């Protein structure tokens, strides 16, 4: 199975923060990620461009921290693209982002646990 987490980034983070604190960071990422995704959906429904970009930016930044490269890339595309020029593409992009986030969160939990 292909890793969805850049293991070098993860190892650097573990070495910098320590395994115990890294576990806490992972727990926070796993808890906050779904809220960020929900925020993206809500901002889309309300056509709130700034709210949408902020949520995408937060998810991108948090994902990069752990080496969740594909999640970060997808979130970056949403952040930069916003709700224009073609808002009809956003729901499908969000669906892909949700799947990738779920894979990254699951792998981070496995890595944390050993």
C-alpha positions as CSV (number, residue, x, y, z in Angstrom):
1,X,0.0,0.0,0.0
2,X,1.3,3.4,-1.0
3,X,1.9,5.8,1.9
4,X,-0.2,8.9,2.0
5,X,2.2,10.5,4.5
6,X,5.7,11.7,3.7
7,X,7.5,9.6,6.2
8,X,10.6,11.9,6.2
9,X,8.4,14.9,7.2
10,X,6.7,12.7,9.8
11,X,10.0,11.6,11.2
12,X,11.3,15.1,11.4
13,X,8.2,16.2,13.2
14,X,8.5,13.3,15.7
15,X,12.2,14.1,16.3
16,X,11.4,17.8,16.8
17,X,8.3,17.4,19.1
18,X,8.8,14.0,20.7
19,X,6.5,11.0,20.2
20,X,4.1,11.9,23.0
21,X,3.5,15.5,21.8
22,X,3.3,14.3,18.2
23,X,0.5,11.9,19.4
24,X,-1.4,14.9,20.8
25,X,-0.9,16.8,17.5
26,X,-2.2,13.9,15.5
27,X,-5.3,13.6,17.8
28,X,-5.9,17.3,17.2
29,X,-5.5,16.9,13.4
30,X,-7.9,13.9,13.4
31,X,-10.5,15.9,15.5
32,X,-10.2,19.2,13.6
33,X,-10.0,17.9,10.1
34,X,-13.7,17.0,9.8
35,X,-14.6,20.4,11.2
36,X,-12.5,22.1,8.6
37,X,-14.1,20.0,5.9
38,X,-17.5,20.8,7.3
39,X,-16.5,24.5,7.2
40,X,-15.6,24.2,3.5
41,X,-19.0,22.7,2.8
42,X,-20.8,25.4,4.8
43,X,-18.8,28.2,3.1
44,X,-19.6,26.7,-0.3
45,X,-23.3,26.5,0.5
46,X,-23.3,30.2,1.6
47,X,-21.0,31.2,-1.3
48,X,-18.7,32.8,1.3
49,X,-15.4,33.0,-0.6
50,X,-13.2,34.3,2.2
51,X,-14.5,31.7,4.7
52,X,-13.9,29.0,2.1
53,X,-10.4,30.1,1.5
54,X,-9.6,30.4,5.2
55,X,-10.8,26.8,5.8
56,X,-8.9,25.5,2.8
57,X,-5.8,27.3,4.0
58,X,-6.0,25.9,7.5
59,X,-6.5,22.3,6.2
60,X,-3.6,22.8,3.8
61,X,-1.2,24.1,6.5
62,X,-2.2,21.4,9.0
63,X,-1.7,18.7,6.4
64,X,1.7,19.9,5.4
65,X,2.8,19.8,9.0
66,X,2.3,16.0,9.0
67,X,3.5,15.3,5.5
68,X,0.0,14.6,4.2
69,X,1.2,15.9,0.8
70,X,-1.9,15.0,-1.3
71,X,-4.3,16.5,1.2
72,X,-2.2,19.7,1.3
73,X,-2.1,19.9,-2.4
74,X,-5.8,19.4,-2.9
75,X,-6.6,21.9,-0.1
76,X,-4.2,24.4,-1.8
77,X,-5.9,24.0,-5.1
78,X,-9.2,24.8,-3.4
79,X,-7.7,27.7,-1.5
80,X,-6.2,29.3,-4.6
81,X,-9.2,28.5,-6.9
82,X,-11.8,29.5,-4.3
83,X,-15.3,29.4,-5.6
84,X,-14.5,30.8,-9.0
85,X,-14.4,30.6,-11.9
86,X,-16.4,27.4,-11.9
87,X,-18.1,26.7,-8.6
88,X,-19.7,23.5,-10.1
89,X,-16.3,21.8,-9.8
90,X,-16.0,22.4,-6.1
91,X,-18.3,19.6,-4.7
92,X,-16.3,16.9,-6.6
93,X,-13.0,18.4,-5.5
94,X,-14.3,18.5,-1.9
95,X,-15.3,14.8,-2.2
96,X,-11.8,13.9,-3.3
97,X,-10.3,15.9,-0.5
98,X,-12.5,14.2,2.1
99,X,-11.3,10.7,0.9
100,X,-7.7,11.8,0.9
101,X,-8.1,13.3,4.4
102,X,-9.6,10.1,5.7
103,X,-6.7,8.1,4.3
104,X,-4.2,10.4,5.8
105,X,-5.9,10.5,9.2
106,X,-6.1,6.8,9.3
107,X,-2.4,6.4,8.4
108,X,-1.3,9.0,11.0
109,X,-3.2,7.0,13.6
110,X,-1.5,3.8,12.6
111,X,1.9,5.5,12.6
112,X,1.2,7.0,16.0
113,X,0.2,3.6,17.5
114,X,3.2,1.9,16.2
